[in-house]
Amino acid sequence: MPIWFAYTLIVLLIITSVLLTLLILLHRGKGGGLSSMFGGGVSSSLAGSSVAEKNLDRYTVLVGIVWFACIVGLGLWLRLQLDGAA
């Protein structure tokens, strides 16, 4: 496989890593973790927040799947490169 394939996967991996971090941080805290210790335990009900949470969940899962596919793709590419060199 060509080297540009690996570079494309690395760039995609970096982008999805940053996106996944931001999407996870956007999720609302569900319980008595560190967020409630520092005053994040107060919950407010906004109109349509359940739809927003569902969409945020979908985006997070989608970006997570792309991130995982990049990891697997890089691993397979590296294995093919090492098998070809030996």
C-alpha positions as CSV (number, residue, x, y, z in Angstrom):
1,M,0.0,0.0,0.0
2,P,1.3,3.5,-0.7
3,I,2.6,5.8,1.9
4,W,-0.1,8.5,1.3
5,F,-2.7,6.0,2.7
6,A,-0.9,6.0,6.0
7,Y,-0.6,9.8,6.0
8,T,-4.3,10.1,5.2
9,L,-5.2,7.8,8.1
10,I,-2.9,9.7,10.5
11,V,-4.5,13.0,9.6
12,L,-8.0,11.5,9.9
13,L,-7.0,10.0,13.3
14,I,-5.8,13.3,14.7
15,I,-9.0,15.1,13.5
16,T,-11.3,12.4,14.9
17,S,-9.3,12.3,18.2
18,V,-9.8,16.0,18.7
19,L,-13.5,15.8,17.7
20,L,-14.2,12.8,19.9
21,T,-12.6,14.6,22.9
22,L,-14.8,17.7,22.3
23,L,-17.9,15.6,21.8
24,I,-17.4,13.7,25.0
25,L,-16.8,16.9,26.9
26,L,-20.1,18.3,25.6
27,H,-22.1,15.5,27.2
28,R,-24.0,16.3,30.3
29,G,-22.9,14.6,33.5
30,K,-25.2,11.8,34.6
31,G,-24.4,11.4,38.3
32,G,-22.3,12.0,41.3
33,G,-18.9,12.2,39.7
34,L,-16.4,15.0,39.8
35,S,-18.7,17.4,38.0
36,S,-21.2,17.4,40.9
37,M,-18.4,17.9,43.4
38,F,-17.5,21.2,41.8
39,G,-21.1,22.5,41.5
40,G,-22.1,20.8,38.2
41,G,-24.7,18.7,40.0
42,V,-27.5,21.3,39.4
43,S,-29.5,20.1,36.5
44,S,-31.7,22.4,34.4
45,S,-34.3,21.2,32.0
46,L,-34.1,22.9,28.6
47,A,-36.7,22.6,25.9
48,G,-35.6,20.0,23.4
49,S,-32.6,18.9,25.3
50,S,-33.4,15.2,24.8
51,V,-33.3,15.6,21.0
52,A,-30.0,17.4,21.3
53,E,-28.6,14.7,23.6
54,K,-29.7,12.0,21.1
55,N,-28.0,13.8,18.3
56,L,-24.9,14.3,20.3
57,D,-24.9,10.6,21.2
58,R,-25.2,9.7,17.5
59,Y,-22.4,12.0,16.5
60,T,-20.1,10.7,19.2
61,V,-20.7,7.1,18.2
62,L,-20.2,7.9,14.5
63,V,-16.9,9.7,15.2
64,G,-15.9,6.9,17.5
65,I,-16.4,4.3,14.8
66,V,-14.4,6.4,12.3
67,W,-11.6,6.7,15.0
68,F,-11.6,3.0,15.6
69,A,-11.5,2.3,11.8
70,C,-8.4,4.6,11.5
71,I,-6.7,2.7,14.3
72,V,-7.4,-0.7,12.7
73,G,-6.5,0.6,9.2
74,L,-3.1,1.9,10.5
75,G,-2.4,-1.4,12.2
76,L,-3.2,-3.4,9.1
77,W,-1.1,-1.0,7.0
78,L,1.9,-1.3,9.4
79,R,1.6,-5.1,9.4
80,L,1.6,-5.2,5.6
81,Q,4.6,-2.9,5.5
82,L,6.5,-5.1,8.0
83,D,5.6,-8.3,6.3
84,G,6.7,-6.9,3.0
85,A,10.1,-5.8,4.4
86,A,11.0,-9.1,5.9
